[in-house]
Amino acid sequence: MNVRKAVITAAGLGTRLLPATKELPKEMLPVFARGCNIGMRLKPLLQLLFEQVYRIGIREVCFIVGRGKRAIEDHFTPDWRFVDELIKRGKEAAALDLQEFYKMVESSHIVWINQPSPKGFGHAILLARPFVEDEPFMVLAGDTYIISEGNGHLHRFLHVFSKHRPDSVLLLQRVENPQIYGVAIVEEEETDVMRVTRVIEKPLKPPSNWAIMPHYIFTPYIIDILTRIKPGLGGEIQLTDAIQELIDDGCDVLAVALKNYEKKLDIGTPASYWKAIVDSYKMLLDS
């Protein structure tokens, strides 16, 4: 079965980026991206994620949003009068970028689900149960974007799922200090595919340097697990705990790794957001 659905989470409070994120959700913070006329644009990270899954063929998208995230729904509501005004003012390039984005939105089925209070990444995915139904689905955190040639990392994701039919596919990256991430222990079976044997959320003594990036593919079984696990680190429903439960149940959890030349943009903290702006700008200049 092909992956036709994506769940994108955007319900975090963004407290580490206050006061900028008091009214503007952190997922709407912009980074540099190429416009459709090959010019340089500033685009909200969430828009880039949406465009990315659209370009790999996904047309059903569920956004998990929190209280006060109306700016996200407004941004994803086409405003054709504004496009016309841009054209009248001679801003054809900007109008063209918006036209392309709006056409993607209008040719997609978008569902909005509210997470009233921040109870964890796992809880956000659990709320998507009515959207997921009985199909496999992709999950992406709204504050992390991967730059890869031709969206290669997502194509590798889909290929591994299609070929091996596991219960989950994770995206991993080797990092120097994995303490701030979920960490995976793997068996390296093939160059591009690894079997995951254990996962731990933000361990004080990481057992490996494979950090879990917040991009996943799951079968609906993960929803059943999320309904029964107890709150973990920070008193929240941790997705990492649910993945470990998958492994303990004997399910097949595989992983693919980011290539050295693929770039992760993370806007979760002031320092990482600054790095995302610099890296996205440099990659445009170098491409």
N, C-alpha and C positions, 0 to 999 in steps of 0.2 A: 504494500500500500504506500502511495506517495504521501509526502508531508505537504498538506495543503493549508495548514493553519499555523499562525504565529501568535504567541502571547508576549506582549512587551510591557514590562512593569515600569510604572512611573509614579509610585505612590509615596516615595520617601520624603521626609521632611526637609532634607537638605540643610540640616542645622550647622554643618561645618562650613557652609558657604553663606551664612547670614552676615549682614542683612540683605544681601543681593537676592537671596531666595525666599524672602518673606512673602512677596507677591508673585515673583517669577519662578516657576518650578525649575529646579536645577537641570532637569532633562531638556529644558528649552534654552539653556545657555548655548551660545553659538561657537562654532569652530570654523576654520577655513575649509572650503570645499570648492570643487570645480563646478562652474555653471554649465548649462547646456550649450552655451555659446563659447565654451572653452575659457571664459573669463573666471576671475576669482570672486567667490561669494562667501558671505558669512551665513551659515545655515544652522538652525537649532539641531543639536545632536539627535533628538528624537525624530526629526524629519529625515535625517540621514539614515537612521536605522530602518524607518518605514520604507524609504526608497530602496534600500539594500534588499530587504526581503521581497519587495515587489519585483525587483529585477531578477530574482531567482525563481520567479513564478508563483509566489504566494499571494493570494488575493483575499484571504480571510484573516483579519487581524483583530486581536482583542487587546485593548489598552487597559491595564489596571491602574487606576488613578486614585489619588487621595483627596481629602477635603481641600478646597481652595485651589484646585488644579484646572479651573475653568479656562485658563489661558491656553491649555493644550487643546481642548475641544474647539475653542475659537480658531486656533491656528489651522486645525484640520477641517474647518468648514470653509469651502471655496467662496471667495469674494470676487466675483467676476467684474463687479463695478469698479473695484480697486484696480484690477488689471486694465480695464478700459481707460481709467484715469492715468495710469502709468504710460500707456501708449499715447494718449493725448499730450502728455508732457515730454514726449520724446525719449522715454525710458524703456525702449523696446527690449533691451537685453534683460532687464529686471522683470519685465512683463513676461518674457518668454520662459524664464525660470519658474515663475509662479504658474504659468499655464501648464507646464509639464507636470509640476507637483499636483495641481488641482485635478488634472486628468487622471493621474494615478489614484487620487483619493476617490474620485467619482466612479472609477472602474473597480473599486475594492468594496468588500463588505466589512465595515468597521463596527466593532462592538465596544462599548464603554462600560466598565465595571468599576464600582467604587469600593475602595478599601477604607472604611470609616476611620480606623485607627491603625497605626503601624505595628502589626503583629508578626512581621518577618517576611522574608522572601518566599518561604514555603507557603505561608498563609495566603500571600498574594496569588500564587499559582493555584492553590486550592479553590479560590474564589472563581477561577476560570472554568470550573467544572461544567456549567451549562453550555459554555462555548465549545469546549473540547469534545464533549459527548464521547463517542467511541473511536476517535481517530488519533493517530500519532500527531504530535505538534512540536513546534520549535519554541523555545523560550529565550528571550533576550532581555537583559537588564537595561533600562533606559538611560543609564549614565555611562555606558561603556560601548565604544564603537571600534571596530577593527578595520583598518585600511589594508586591503589586499588587492592585487591585480585581478580584475574581472570577478571580484567577490569570491576568490578562489577558496578561502577558508570555509565558506558556507557550501560551496559545491563539494568540497571534500567531506564535509559533514553529511550532506545528503547522499553522497555515493556510499559512504560506510554504512549508513542506515539501510539503504536500498539493497546493498550486497549481502550484508551479514544479518539483517533483521534482529538487532539487539533490542533490549528493553530501554536502553538509554545510550546516547552518545554525548561525551563531554568534550570540551575544548580546553586544552592545557597549554601552558607556557612555562618554560624553565625560568626561574627567577632566583636572584641572589638571596633575598630575604622573604620566604613564603609565609612568615608568621601572620601577616595581615590578610591572608587568603584562606579559602578552603584548599586543602592539600590532598593530592592523590598518590597512592602507591600503585604502580603498574607493572605488568609483565609485557615487555616489548617483544611482540610476536612478529610483527612486520614493520617495515620502514615507516609506513603511514598509519598503522592501526595498532593500538595498544589495548590490552585487557586490564581493566581497573579492578584491583582486589580490595582496596580500602580507601575511604575518604574521611578526612577530619577537618572540622571547621576551626580555623585560626589557632593551630596548636602552638603551645609555648616552645616545644622542641619538635620542629617539623621532621617527619620521617623521610621526606624526600624534598626535592626542590621543584616538583611539578605543581604549579599553582593552577587552580581551576578558574578559568575565565567564565563570566556569567552568560555563556551561550550554551544551550543544551537542545537535544532532541529527546523526547520521551514518548512512550506509549501511555495510554490512559491509566495503566496500573499505578503510576506514580500518584495519581489523584487518590486512589484507594489507600495508599500508604500514608499520604498526608492527612487523611481523615482520622488516623489512629495514633500517630506519633505525638509525643508530649513536647511541650516547649523545651528548647535547649538553651544554647548560649544566649545570654541577654534576655532570657525569658520569652524568646520568640520561636516561632515554628521555623526551623532551619531546613532549607532545601537539602543541604549537605547530609543531615541526619536521615532524610527520606531516601537519598541515594544509597547511603550505607545500608539501610533496611532492604533496598532492592538487592544489593549484593548478598546480604545475609539470607535472603529468601531464595538464593540460587539463580537470580536473574543475571542476564548477560549485560554488563556495562562496559562499553568500549570507549576509546578516546582517540582524538586526533590532536596533533600539536601544531601550534603556530609556527610558521617558517621564520627564520631569522630576519628576513626582509619585510615581514608583515608587522604593522605598527598598531599597538593598542592605544586608544585615546580614552582616558578615564577622567571624568570631571567631578569625582566625589569629594575632593579636597581642594583648597586654594592652590597648593603646590602642584597637584596633578592636573588641575584645570589649566594653570599657566603652561605646564609642559604640553598639554593637548593643543593649546593654541600655537605654541612654537613649533611643535612637530607637524601639525597639519599644514602650517604655512610653509615650512621647509620642504615637505614632501610635494607640495604643489609646485614650488620653484624648481625642484629637481626632476619633475616628471615632464 
